Amino acid sequence: MRRAFLKRGVAAALAFALPAVHAGGWQGIRQRGSLQVALYQEMPPFHAQGRGIDVDLARALAAQLGLGFSALPFAAGENMGDDLRNAVWKGHYLGWGPADVLLHVPVDAPLMRATPQVRIVAPYYRERVAVAFDRQRLPALESLAALRGQPIAVAGLSLAGWLMLGAEGGLLREQLQTHLPHGVAAAEALQRGEVAAAAGLASELESVLAGDARFALQPLPAPRAPRDGWAVGCAVRKDADELAAALQQGMQSLQASGELQAIFRAHRVEPRL
């Protein structure tokens, strides 16, 4: 699932790659004085060009642990197992990684069983697939069939794109504008009036359209869309017991203080857990 919405066509070159070194686990991190956090590249609103929710969250988590923050941005691999290997427990064959922690990993039991070298802790957001539409052109949207004849923006290489291509037996295929890189671009097309609706992740659509009364935003009414969405959290090495506990405690503190929610709202995304 995560691969369906993270992969953005041809992988971008690595933004920067100073190798990370696991020097003595938690004690080594403390001695180094900074937490190195792996971040997916070009995944707005969580990370794009050094900014985003995950960037702010990583910095806040590091501060909770009494550490500085160092980013390791990287392009998504072919599958989640590749990302966990490269960014968390082994490192890439080109010499970069692993980092201390990777953000935005699905909290998924099958994924954890398939990758016993890591553990996934500290969930911080529940994502879902959504659709936004122009209230003037579509007063309501009870089913995707109501979009028949209307132009729709969606990133083709995404979970939303896959769902829209198959929706209503392929009824909407000819109306889809699928050349877009992500749901943020789809929402921007809707905002400019180029389409009647846009599909993507709720976070992508909200980051552009939140507070704009011209548009409605709701879960995608498609049978194959995950009804309850999916939670994302932090991945660390399986043997990183102290780091895992510190991240869990730090995330709980950020939530209790309201700082976690404030980070999301600063990027116009409603916090959900």
NORBELVEN-V650240 format. One record per residue. N is the residue number from 1. RES is the residue in one small letter. PHI is phi as a letter, one per 30 degrees, with the letter a starting at -180 (NA if undefined). PSI is psi in degrees with one decimal (none if undefined). D_LAST is the distance of its C-alpha to the last C-alpha in Angstrom with 2 decimals. Layout:
[[N & RES & PHI & PSI & D_LAST] [N & RES & PHI & PSI & D_LAST]]
This chain:
[[1 & m & NA & -47.5 & 18.03] [2 & r & d & -37.0 & 17.01] [3 & r & d & -32.4 & 20.72] [4 & a & d & -31.4 & 21.04] [5 & f & c & -6.9 & 19.15] [6 & l & c & -34.0 & 19.92] [7 & k & d & 129.3 & 23.66] [8 & r & c & 50.6 & 25.58] [9 & g & i & -133.0 & 29.09] [10 & v & d & 128.1 & 31.43] [11 & a & d & 136.0 & 29.72] [12 & a & d & 157.9 & 30.35] [13 & a & d & 150.5 & 32.34] [14 & l & d & 131.4 & 30.66] [15 & a & d & -48.9 & 30.30] [16 & f & a & 157.4 & 31.60] [17 & a & b & 68.4 & 32.14] [18 & l & d & 122.9 & 33.28] [19 & p & e & 140.3 & 32.93] [20 & a & c & 150.2 & 30.53] [21 & v & b & 124.0 & 32.12] [22 & h & d & 100.2 & 30.69] [23 & a & c & 89.2 & 33.23] [24 & g & i & 27.3 & 32.91] [25 & g & i & -137.1 & 29.17] [26 & w & e & -41.1 & 27.51] [27 & q & d & -38.9 & 30.93] [28 & g & d & -39.2 & 31.70] [29 & i & d & -43.7 & 28.57] [30 & r & d & -41.9 & 29.53] [31 & q & d & -38.2 & 33.06] [32 & r & d & -37.2 & 32.08] [33 & g & i & 6.2 & 30.09] [34 & s & b & 150.3 & 27.35] [35 & l & c & 120.3 & 24.18] [36 & q & c & 122.3 & 24.56] [37 & v & c & 123.8 & 21.40] [38 & a & d & 133.1 & 21.68] [39 & l & b & 134.7 & 20.17] [40 & y & d & 135.9 & 20.55] [41 & q & d & 152.3 & 23.17] [42 & e & h & 57.2 & 23.13] [43 & m & b & 63.5 & 19.50] [44 & p & d & 147.0 & 18.95] [45 & p & c & 12.9 & 17.02] [46 & f & d & -34.7 & 15.75] [47 & h & a & 124.6 & 19.36] [48 & a & a & 121.6 & 22.71] [49 & q & h & 42.6 & 25.96] [50 & g & i & 5.1 & 24.57] [51 & r & b & 158.0 & 22.02] [52 & g & k & 176.5 & 18.38] [53 & i & d & -47.7 & 14.84] [54 & d & d & -30.8 & 15.21] [55 & v & d & -48.4 & 18.64] [56 & d & d & -39.1 & 17.65] [57 & l & d & -42.1 & 14.85] [58 & a & d & -42.5 & 17.46] [59 & r & d & -41.7 & 19.98] [60 & a & d & -40.1 & 17.94] [61 & l & d & -44.5 & 17.11] [62 & a & e & -41.8 & 20.81] [63 & a & d & -38.7 & 21.87] [64 & q & d & -31.2 & 19.95] [65 & l & d & 1.8 & 21.98] [66 & g & i & 30.3 & 25.11] [67 & l & b & 161.7 & 25.59] [68 & g & d & 178.2 & 26.32] [69 & f & b & 132.2 & 24.39] [70 & s & b & 128.5 & 25.92] [71 & a & c & 141.8 & 24.46] [72 & l & b & 85.4 & 25.48] [73 & p & d & 141.9 & 24.68] [74 & f & a & 156.6 & 25.63] [75 & a & d & 140.6 & 25.90] [76 & a & e & 142.4 & 24.07] [77 & g & d & -162.8 & 26.43] [78 & e & d & -28.5 & 27.38] [79 & n & a & 172.3 & 24.55] [80 & m & d & -33.9 & 21.65] [81 & g & d & -39.9 & 24.20] [82 & d & d & -44.5 & 26.28] [83 & d & d & -43.0 & 23.55] [84 & l & d & -38.9 & 22.71] [85 & r & d & -48.1 & 26.45] [86 & n & d & -39.4 & 27.29] [87 & a & c & -17.5 & 24.55] [88 & v & b & -54.9 & 23.79] [89 & w & c & -13.8 & 26.54] [90 & k & b & -47.4 & 29.78] [91 & g & j & 158.7 & 30.07] [92 & h & d & 149.6 & 31.55] [93 & y & d & -17.4 & 35.22] [94 & l & d & -5.9 & 35.99] [95 & g & j & -6.8 & 35.33] [96 & w & c & 156.2 & 31.96] [97 & g & i & 176.9 & 29.10] [98 & p & d & 160.8 & 27.56] [99 & a & d & 176.9 & 25.14] [100 & d & d & -33.6 & 23.59] [101 & v & a & 146.0 & 20.03] [102 & l & c & 129.3 & 18.54] [103 & l & c & 163.8 & 15.23] [104 & h & i & 46.1 & 13.21] [105 & v & c & 129.6 & 14.07] [106 & p & e & 133.0 & 12.55] [107 & v & d & 88.4 & 11.58] [108 & d & b & 120.1 & 14.36] [109 & a & d & -45.8 & 17.01] [110 & p & d & -37.2 & 19.90] [111 & l & d & -41.0 & 19.33] [112 & m & d & -38.8 & 19.51] [113 & r & d & -34.9 & 22.60] [114 & a & d & -17.7 & 24.17] [115 & t & b & 76.2 & 23.78] [116 & p & d & -9.5 & 24.85] [117 & q & d & -9.5 & 25.58] [118 & v & b & 165.2 & 21.97] [119 & r & b & 149.5 & 18.98] [120 & i & c & 121.4 & 15.30] [121 & v & b & 175.9 & 13.38] [122 & a & h & 60.1 & 10.85] [123 & p & e & 142.1 & 7.61] [124 & y & b & -3.5 & 6.31] [125 & y & a & 146.2 & 4.93] [126 & r & c & 114.8 & 4.93] [127 & e & c & 160.1 & 8.54] [128 & r & a & 162.1 & 11.09] [129 & v & d & 137.9 & 14.82] [130 & a & b & 169.3 & 16.23] [131 & v & b & 140.3 & 19.66] [132 & a & c & 146.3 & 21.14] [133 & f & b & 157.3 & 24.67] [134 & d & d & 118.5 & 27.50] [135 & r & d & -28.7 & 28.08] [136 & q & d & -35.1 & 31.79] [137 & r & c & -26.1 & 32.22] [138 & l & b & 97.9 & 29.84] [139 & p & d & -26.5 & 29.36] [140 & a & a & 161.3 & 26.93] [141 & l & b & 85.1 & 25.40] [142 & e & d & -26.1 & 25.21] [143 & s & b & 159.8 & 25.96] [144 & l & d & -18.4 & 26.51] [145 & a & d & -25.1 & 30.21] [146 & a & d & -14.2 & 30.30] [147 & l & d & -0.5 & 30.00] [148 & r & e & 129.6 & 33.33] [149 & g & i & -2.9 & 35.68] [150 & q & c & 141.5 & 33.12] [151 & p & d & 138.6 & 32.30] [152 & i & b & 132.5 & 28.73] [153 & a & c & 134.0 & 27.21] [154 & v & a & 143.6 & 24.97] [155 & a & d & 123.5 & 24.96] [156 & g & d & -41.0 & 27.07] [157 & l & c & 66.8 & 25.69] [158 & s & a & 164.8 & 22.08] [159 & l & d & -42.4 & 20.14] [160 & a & d & -41.2 & 20.54] [161 & g & d & -43.5 & 24.21] [162 & w & d & -42.8 & 24.79] [163 & l & d & -40.7 & 23.39] [164 & m & d & -36.1 & 25.45] [165 & l & d & -33.6 & 28.56] [166 & g & c & -3.4 & 28.53] [167 & a & d & 140.8 & 27.50] [168 & e & h & 40.8 & 30.14] [169 & g & i & 28.3 & 32.37] [170 & g & i & 13.1 & 32.52] [171 & l & e & -31.6 & 33.56] [172 & l & c & 2.7 & 31.80] [173 & r & e & -44.5 & 32.83] [174 & e & d & -13.9 & 35.64] [175 & q & c & -9.4 & 33.56] [176 & l & d & 133.3 & 30.84] [177 & q & c & 99.0 & 31.07] [178 & t & c & 8.4 & 29.51] [179 & h & d & -3.4 & 31.03] [180 & l & d & 149.8 & 28.05] [181 & p & d & -24.2 & 26.25] [182 & h & a & 174.3 & 22.64] [183 & g & d & -25.2 & 20.70] [184 & v & d & -44.1 & 21.28] [185 & a & d & -35.3 & 24.98] [186 & a & d & -43.3 & 24.62] [187 & a & d & -36.7 & 23.05] [188 & e & d & -36.1 & 25.90] [189 & a & d & -39.7 & 28.42] [190 & l & d & -44.0 & 27.17] [191 & q & d & -33.9 & 27.35] [192 & r & d & -5.3 & 30.91] [193 & g & i & 12.8 & 31.92] [194 & e & d & -22.2 & 32.76] [195 & v & b & 167.2 & 30.76] [196 & a & c & -21.5 & 29.65] [197 & a & a & 159.9 & 26.15] [198 & a & b & 136.9 & 23.77] [199 & a & c & 146.9 & 21.29] [200 & g & l & -163.8 & 18.67] [201 & l & d & 147.3 & 15.03] [202 & a & e & -40.2 & 13.20] [203 & s & d & -39.8 & 12.78] [204 & e & d & -48.0 & 16.51] [205 & l & d & -43.0 & 17.70] [206 & e & d & -38.3 & 15.91] [207 & s & d & -20.5 & 17.26] [208 & v & c & -41.0 & 20.70] [209 & l & c & -7.7 & 20.75] [210 & a & e & 132.3 & 18.48] [211 & g & i & -3.8 & 20.88] [212 & d & c & 106.9 & 23.67] [213 & a & d & -10.9 & 24.91] [214 & r & d & -18.0 & 26.93] [215 & f & b & 143.1 & 24.03] [216 & a & c & 149.2 & 21.65] [217 & l & b & 130.5 & 18.38] [218 & q & a & 163.5 & 16.94] [219 & p & e & 146.1 & 15.57] [220 & l & d & 120.3 & 18.48] [221 & p & d & 68.0 & 20.76] [222 & a & b & 133.3 & 21.82] [223 & p & e & -32.2 & 22.17] [224 & r & d & -7.4 & 21.23] [225 & a & d & 132.2 & 17.93] [226 & p & e & 117.4 & 15.04] [227 & r & e & -45.0 & 14.23] [228 & d & c & 9.5 & 10.58] [229 & g & i & -154.8 & 10.08] [230 & w & a & 144.7 & 9.18] [231 & a & d & 148.3 & 7.00] [232 & v & b & 147.9 & 9.05] [233 & g & b & -149.2 & 10.42] [234 & c & c & 134.4 & 13.96] [235 & a & c & 133.1 & 17.14] [236 & v & b & 170.0 & 20.22] [237 & r & d & 147.4 & 23.53] [238 & k & e & -35.7 & 23.74] [239 & d & d & 4.9 & 26.23] [240 & a & d & 62.9 & 24.31] [241 & d & d & -47.9 & 23.55] [242 & e & d & -39.7 & 23.87] [243 & l & d & -43.3 & 21.86] [244 & a & e & -44.4 & 18.95] [245 & a & d & -39.6 & 19.13] [246 & a & d & -40.4 & 19.48] [247 & l & d & -41.6 & 16.44] [248 & q & d & -45.8 & 14.28] [249 & q & d & -41.5 & 15.97] [250 & g & d & -41.5 & 15.82] [251 & m & d & -39.8 & 12.07] [252 & q & d & -38.3 & 11.86] [253 & s & d & -40.8 & 14.63] [254 & l & d & -37.9 & 13.16] [255 & q & d & -43.8 & 10.18] [256 & a & d & -35.1 & 12.88] [257 & s & d & -13.6 & 15.24] [258 & g & i & -2.3 & 13.17] [259 & e & d & -36.6 & 14.21] [260 & l & d & -47.6 & 10.91] [261 & q & d & -37.8 & 10.20] [262 & a & d & -35.7 & 13.89] [263 & i & d & -45.7 & 13.90] [264 & f & d & -45.2 & 11.75] [265 & r & d & -26.6 & 13.87] [266 & a & d & -23.7 & 16.96] [267 & h & c & 17.0 & 16.52] [268 & r & i & 31.3 & 16.01] [269 & v & c & 131.8 & 12.49] [270 & e & d & 123.8 & 10.06] [271 & p & d & 133.3 & 6.92] [272 & r & b & 137.9 & 3.79] [273 & l & b & none & 0.00]]
